[in-house]
Amino acid sequence: MLLFSIARGQKTVTNKLEDLSIAVKNGAYPNLEGLIINKDDKKIYENYFHGFSKDSLHDTRSAFKSVAGILIGIAIDRGFIKSADEKVYSYFPEYRPYGNWDALKDSMTIENLLEMKSGFDCEEWDGTKDCEDDMQTKQDWIKFCLDLPLKNKPGTRWDYTSINAVLLGGIIAHASHMTVSDFADLYLFKPLGITNYRWTKDSMGHETTAGSFYISTRDLNKIGQLVLADGVFKGKIIVSKKWIKVMTEKRHKIEDFSNVGISKNSTAIPQPTYYSYTWYNEEVKTESFNYNIVFASGNGGQYIMVVRELGLVVSFNGNSYNSSKSKLPFDIMIKYILPSFEQK
């Protein structure tokens, strides 16, 4: 399906997006499977490639961690959780005694999980210790996470690990006395009109909020629209504006890392990537324009990109797993999408 919905006089937009479709057809982006562009609450472009369709459910991979961040905000807004300063282990008394106990675990907060500063001896970013692989061989993923040893004092060091997002889901379930899926369905998905999706669970029935959640490119875009609109969707407040601001502000500079740099776009000047509360920030800077992108990111090329200055929400799905090609959506943004809507 190919959709163009361009206002009269925006010939440049149409040309650029047609050029993009041709580039994909000619093999420039062989791993791109779905792409939707929404501007000012209107769908501008929708296209699917390589056997993918509007009804296909795609694994969001780690982009779903950013949805977990929204769910935590909803739980705080609705009083299920007092604040992000609440202690993690206070939510799981039934798992006592915890394995590899360290008194520092008592100080671990929800904010530490949101910021990837839990202190667990796990690190996926540089591939040194991927605890998620071991977790998937266990019956109870929550217990596995809680029992992991610490390497650092909580709150002191950024180490990317899916374990943190798994525990966010466990906290939501314990605080609300619902399954995570029921909580998400009631407070997020149904209000957004999202009805077709698939969770991944452990043997105990715990749904993971770290990834392996399947949803369409269209519905992925709705998550971005919610962020762009500061928590409002079709006139209804889903999550507070305050939480959206806190969740997406720049918090931790990821050293020596730039998505634009990895994309190898020749016209952009690589800028650092920042981590927030499960969301990222990165400036896209060229000689012609400079825009900040707030985004969710998942292995293989799963993205929700929000460009506030332009009122843009762009969702990508792809299959460039464990490859630098997963960053090519940034190249697409720079070559085709941002120039189409650049403010003059």
VENBEL-V466276 format. One record per backbone hydrogen bond with DSSP energy under -1.0 kcal/mol. CO is the residue of the C=O (numbers start at 1). NH is the residue of the N-H. If there is no record, write none. Layout:
[[CO;NH] [CO;NH]]
This chain:
[[3;46] [7;10] [10;14] [11;15] [12;16] [13;17] [14;18] [15;19] [16;20] [17;21] [18;22] [19;23] [20;24] [21;25] [22;26] [23;28] [24;27] [29;32] [31;319] [33;49] [34;317] [35;47] [36;315] [37;44] [37;45] [38;313] [39;42] [42;39] [44;5] [45;37] [46;3] [47;35] [49;52] [53;56] [58;215] [60;63] [61;64] [62;65] [64;68] [65;69] [66;70] [67;71] [68;72] [69;73] [70;74] [71;75] [72;76] [73;77] [74;78] [75;80] [75;81] [76;79] [83;86] [84;111] [86;110] [88;91] [89;92] [92;95] [93;96] [102;105] [103;106] [104;107] [105;108] [108;88] [109;113] [110;114] [111;115] [112;117] [113;116] [114;278] [116;159] [117;155] [119;151] [119;152] [120;122] [123;129] [129;123] [129;131] [131;135] [132;136] [134;137] [135;138] [139;204] [140;144] [141;145] [142;146] [143;147] [145;148] [149;121] [153;156] [160;124] [162;166] [163;167] [164;168] [165;169] [166;170] [167;171] [168;172] [169;173] [170;174] [171;175] [172;176] [173;177] [179;183] [180;184] [181;185] [182;186] [183;187] [184;188] [184;189] [185;190] [188;192] [189;194] [190;193] [198;214] [200;208] [202;205] [206;202] [213;60] [214;198] [215;58] [216;220] [217;221] [218;222] [219;223] [220;224] [221;225] [222;226] [223;227] [224;228] [225;229] [226;231] [227;230] [231;238] [231;239] [233;236] [236;233] [240;244] [241;245] [242;246] [243;247] [244;248] [247;277] [252;275] [257;273] [258;262] [259;263] [273;254] [274;281] [275;251] [275;252] [276;278] [279;276] [280;295] [281;274] [282;293] [284;291] [285;269] [289;286] [291;284] [293;282] [294;306] [295;280] [296;304] [298;301] [298;302] [300;320] [302;298] [303;316] [304;296] [305;314] [306;294] [307;312] [311;40] [312;307] [313;38] [314;305] [315;36] [316;303] [317;33] [317;34] [319;321] [320;323] [323;326] [324;327] [325;328] [327;330] [328;332] [329;333] [330;334] [331;335] [332;336] [332;337] [333;338] [337;341]]
